[in-house]
Amino acid sequence: MLAAGALAPPVVTRVAFDGPVPSERTLTDRLTVRFPRTARVIFALGIWLTTPRSAIRRDGLRRVLRSGWAAAPRKDWELMFVRYSPEVIWEIPEEFQTLGFAASYRGHAGLVQGLEQFSEAFESWEILPARALDFGDRVLALGRFRGKARASGVEWEQKFSQLVTLQRGLVARDRFFYSWGQGLKAVGLDPDDWT
């Protein structure tokens, strides 16, 4: 059910990995890095020319989310930067700010700084997508975070969400949340309908 001020109902796409998280680039990832301008044009046209209900768009969204969520823990900046605006703003939830993270990071250098800080805090970590809610120019991805803290060795897993805003086919704003509920509320959806 949509809350007051919510966007039109999203198109939901399953984006979970069919096996383990890839530890290396896929063929599509390698082509994306080899031809970044072409990849950006294809992605921008795919967003512009298709609707969230389009099978082509849903397949592309599935591939991009899987690729991006696999690239972050292995620090594959080159692949990530193909999809992120040079002026991207990455917003961090309050729960992580208490651990010394900034409220936001700006640009590619800021994205690297924040993700490097994340990698320092965790000996190992991965993000596992489950589904994506496509609103057109914004996508809310729901998944799980699994990690092992470097200092304590404590392993933990929890729900995680990421809201990206797209401009000209690139991620211009990236907000991540400590729960599905926070992400769902950010787009005006009732979390009780999604748990």
Backbone hydrogen bonds, N-H to C=O, Kabsch-Sander energy under -0.5 kcal/mol:
donor,donor_aa,acceptor,acceptor_aa,energy
3,A,188,G,-3.1
6,A,3,A,-1.9
7,L,187,V,-1.0
11,V,134,D,-1.9
12,V,10,P,-0.6
13,T,132,A,-2.5
15,V,130,A,-2.1
16,A,130,A,-1.1
30,R,26,T,-2.4
31,L,27,L,-2.3
32,T,28,T,-2.4
33,V,29,D,-2.3
34,R,30,R,-2.2
35,F,31,L,-2.3
39,A,35,F,-2.4
40,R,36,P,-2.6
41,V,37,R,-2.4
42,I,38,T,-2.7
43,F,39,A,-2.6
44,A,40,R,-2.9
45,L,41,V,-2.8
46,G,42,I,-2.5
47,I,43,F,-2.1
48,W,44,A,-2.6
49,L,45,L,-3.3
50,T,46,G,-0.9
54,S,51,T,-2.0
58,R,54,S,-2.5
59,D,55,A,-2.2
60,G,56,I,-2.4
61,L,57,R,-3.0
62,R,58,R,-2.2
63,R,59,D,-2.3
64,V,60,G,-2.7
65,L,61,L,-2.6
66,R,62,R,-2.2
67,S,63,R,-2.4
68,G,64,V,-2.9
69,W,65,L,-2.7
70,A,66,R,-1.5
71,A,67,S,-2.0
72,A,68,G,-1.7
74,R,70,A,-0.8
75,K,72,A,-1.6
76,D,71,A,-2.3
77,W,75,K,-1.7
80,M,76,D,-2.0
81,F,77,W,-3.1
82,V,78,E,-0.8
82,V,79,L,-0.5
83,R,79,L,-0.6
83,R,80,M,-1.4
84,Y,80,M,-0.8
85,S,171,V,-2.5
88,V,85,S,-1.9
89,I,172,A,-1.5
90,W,88,V,-0.5
90,W,105,Y,-3.1
91,E,89,I,-0.6
91,E,174,D,-3.0
92,I,103,A,-2.5
96,F,93,P,-1.3
97,Q,93,P,-1.3
98,T,94,E,-1.5
99,L,96,F,-1.2
100,G,97,Q,-1.7
101,F,96,F,-1.6
105,Y,90,W,-2.3
107,G,88,V,-3.2
108,H,86,P,-0.7
110,G,106,R,-1.3
111,L,107,G,-2.2
112,V,108,H,-2.4
113,Q,109,A,-2.5
114,G,110,G,-2.6
115,L,111,L,-2.5
116,E,112,V,-2.8
117,Q,113,Q,-2.1
118,F,114,G,-1.9
119,S,115,L,-2.3
120,E,116,E,-1.8
121,A,117,Q,-1.5
122,F,118,F,-1.4
123,E,148,K,-2.5
124,S,148,K,-1.0
126,E,146,R,-2.4
127,I,69,W,-0.6
128,L,144,R,-3.2
130,A,142,L,-2.8
131,R,142,L,-1.8
132,A,13,T,-2.7
133,L,140,L,-3.0
134,D,11,V,-2.8
134,D,132,A,-0.6
135,F,133,L,-0.6
135,F,138,R,-3.0
137,D,135,F,-0.8
139,V,164,V,-2.2
140,L,133,L,-2.4
141,A,139,V,-0.6
141,A,162,Q,-3.1
142,L,131,R,-3.1
143,G,160,F,-2.7
144,R,128,L,-2.2
145,F,158,Q,-3.2
146,R,126,E,-2.6
147,G,156,W,-2.7
148,K,124,S,-2.6
149,A,154,V,-2.9
150,R,121,A,-2.5
153,G,149,A,-1.6
156,W,147,G,-2.9
158,Q,145,F,-2.2
160,F,143,G,-2.6
161,S,177,F,-1.6
162,Q,141,A,-2.2
163,L,175,R,-3.2
164,V,139,V,-2.6
164,V,162,Q,-0.6
165,T,173,R,-2.5
166,L,137,D,-3.1
167,Q,170,L,-2.7
170,L,167,Q,-2.0
171,V,83,R,-3.0
172,A,165,T,-3.0
172,A,170,L,-0.7
173,R,165,T,-1.3
174,D,89,I,-3.0
175,R,163,L,-2.7
176,F,91,E,-1.9
177,F,161,S,-3.1
183,G,179,S,-1.1
184,L,180,W,-3.0
185,K,181,G,-2.5
186,A,182,Q,-1.8
187,V,183,G,-1.0
187,V,184,L,-0.6
188,G,185,K,-1.6
189,L,184,L,-3.0
190,D,1,M,-1.6
193,D,190,D,-1.9
194,W,191,P,-1.9
